[in-house]
Amino acid sequence: MLWSIPIATIAGTVVRVHVTFLLFLVWVGATQWRIGGRETALEDVLFIVLLFACVLAHEFGHIFAARRYGIRTPEVTLWPIGGVASLERIPEKPSEELVVALAGPAVNVVLAALLILLFGASFQEAVATELENPRAPLIARLAAANLFLVVFNLIPAFPMDGGRVLRALLAMRLGRLEATRIAARIGQGAAFLFALAGLFLNPMLIIIGLFIYLAATAEAQHVAFQDGTQGLAVREAMISPVDALLPHETLEDAIDRLIRTAQKEFPVVDSLGRPAGLLTRDVIIRALRDAGPTATVSDLMTSAPTVPYWRPLEASLVLLNQSKAPALLIVDDQGRLVGLLTPENIGEMMLVRSMRPDFRFRRPQAARRLG
C-alpha cells in the first residue's frame, strides 16, 4: 500500500504502518508535551501505541477466522482511524461472514476481560474511564478502550463489523446482493450522522464518516459487479478480434498500430498465432524515447497471463488483479490468441449488462492483424 511501512510479519501476514499514523503519534506527543510536559507526552504516546496493539489484535481476530475458510490476508495496515485487513475476498456464505465479522470484537472482549481480571482494573472503572484522560490509570484506559472498540465496531454501519453482521443476517433471507444494498444504505446514512456529529464533537468523526461512506459505496458496487459477472465466461467480456504484433517487428511498426487503432495493449504472437507476450502503450512511448524506432518488439514485450476463452470470468478477474498485468491474453482450444481482457472492457461489458442483462455476446474469433 502506498505510503505504508512494513514493520513485521505475523503468521504470514505483513503488518504495515501508514505514514499518517506516525504523524499522528508525533502530533499526540507534541500536543501533550505542550500541555503537561515530557512525562504526560510519553504516557499518552505509550497509550496510543498499546491501543493500536489492541486494534491490531482485533484485525488478527478477523484474519485467523477468515483463514479457517481458506481466505488469506496478505497484509494489514494501521491508520490513525484504525486497522484495515486486506482479505483476499469476503466470505460468500452468510454464516462464514458472520463468524469473521464477530471475531474481531470478540478479541477485544477477551482483552478487556484480561485487563479487568488479571491486571486489577475494575469493570466500573473501565466503563467510567475517559480515554483522553491522562490522569486515569493506564490499565483502566486500555480496558475502557477495548470496551469502546467492541461497542463502536458493532454499530450496524456497513462496512464496519456491525454492518457486516447485519449483511450476513439479511443475506440468510434476502440473498447477498439485496442484503449488501440494504446494509450499504444504512452505512451511508450512519456516515452522514458521523460527519454531522463531527461538526460539533470531534473532527475525527468527519474523517470516519467519509471513510464509512466511501467504503460502503465501494462494497455495494463490488458485490453488484460480482453478481453481474457470475456465470459468465471470459469470451463474453473480452476484446475480440484484436490487432497483434510479431516478435520480429520493430517499434516503428508498433507505433503505426498505436496510431491507427484504439488499442492500448498489443499482444505479441508467433507465426501460428500463439501468445508470446504483451506490449503496452506506455512501454511503446517510453521505448521510443529510450531505445529508438528500430528496437524489436521481442526486446520490449513483457509477459502476461494466458487464459482459455471458456474460463469463468470471475476467476479470470481474480487472476487479473493478482497478477497486476495490464491485460489477460485469451486463447482458444488450440492455444491461439482470440482476444484480450482488460479492466476497461470489463467496465464496458458491465455497462451493457446493466442496460440489457439478457444481451448475448458473440463467440471468439482468431486474432486478426490489421494492415
Secondary structure as UniProt FT lines:
FT   TURN            2..3
FT   STRAND          4..10
FT   TURN            11..12
FT   STRAND          13..18
FT   HELIX           19..36
FT   HELIX           38..67
FT   TURN            68..70
FT   STRAND          75..79
FT   TURN            80..81
FT   STRAND          82..85
FT   HELIX           94..118
FT   HELIX           123..128
FT   TURN            131..132
FT   TURN            134..135
FT   HELIX           138..153
FT   TURN            158..159
FT   HELIX           161..174
FT   HELIX           176..200
FT   HELIX           204..229
FT   TURN            230..231
FT   HELIX           234..236
FT   TURN            247..248
FT   HELIX           251..260
FT   STRAND          265..269
FT   TURN            271..272
FT   STRAND          275..280
FT   HELIX           281..290
FT   TURN            293..294
FT   HELIX           297..300
FT   STRAND          306..308
FT   TURN            309..310
FT   HELIX           313..323
FT   STRAND          328..331
FT   TURN            333..334
FT   STRAND          337..341
FT   HELIX           343..355
FT   TURN            357..358
//
